[in-house]
Amino acid sequence: MTIRFDDKVVIVTGAGGGLGKQHALEFARRGAKVVVNDLGGSLDGSGGASDAANAVVEEIKAEGGDAIANGSSVSDRAGVAKMVAETMEKWGRIDILVNNAGILRDKSFHKMTLEEWDMVLDVHLQGSVNTTHAIYPIMREQGYGRIIHTSSSSGLFGNFGQANYSAAKMGLIGLMNTLKIEGQKNNVFSSAILPVAFTRMTENLLPKEGIGERLLPEFVTPAVIYLASEDAPNGVMIGAGAGVFTRVLIHETMGVAFGTGEDMTPENIAANWDKISDMEDARAIYQGGEQTIKIFEQADKGK
């Protein structure tokens, strides 16, 4: 069955180019009304104009779609509130939010200033919080919503020179994991994508010839469309790039129970490290309380 978004309203942040642009175009092709948000600034977050957003809107309209442009920065709460108010005034609902806006200030941690740290977290993490917090009550009231956060392998696994970016992207996973629980009863789902794509943000990290042409932004978009659909799963992470789609899960090993007596020593942890690390019977953890339950299960077995 074809996934459609007729009568649905979508906000895509950072949609003036790269991943966001491709997401916005595809949503429109599938019947959605699209808010194309883009500050139009440089990669480091300076400057700003909505020319890029306007160009995407014109492209959508040329294909017969319906869209409006918005030039607010996601780090500006007043601007986000204005974007949400204008969307509600025009279309009366917001069904899907794709938190895609981002900037880079790559530098090894010991050379990074705290201003460079703050700027990246303000856009990636706090910017996603600002947009989600503004839209969340609307989705709850509707009894419907799909929120897709743009995380990164840098967040889950780390990447040299990206401590600020990595912390922000992992922070989004923490946000997603709680919102998936809190929003479920109101049919408001939260998920995340971990894209691998050749965009303005990665062109200095990846060679275009041979690699970049296999990592076009539009090769990530199907994952976003799926996670935004009515039948999407809740609280999942999808890796996407070059036509490959993966699921990322956080597991915890069953571990070793030493009891709380004289065997509970750091030396015994060292001696049993391989067994503690054995992933053979590891469990996927959906929410924090499950870890506590599992700990008690193992502790009781060890008695």
CORMOQUI-V804595 format. One record per helix or strand. SS is the DSSP state (H for helix, E for strand). FROM is the first residue (numbers start at 1). TO is the last residue. If there is no record, write none. Layout:
BEGIN
ss: [SS:SS]
from: [FROM:FROM]
to: [TO:TO]
END
This chain:
BEGIN
ss: [E:H:E:H:E:H:E:H:H:E:H:H:E:H:H:E:E:E:H:H:E:H]
from: [9:18:33:51:66:77:96:109:114:145:153:163:188:212:218:237:244:251:266:273:283:288]
to: [12:29:37:62:70:91:99:111:142:151:157:186:195:214:227:241:248:252:271:276:284:301]
END
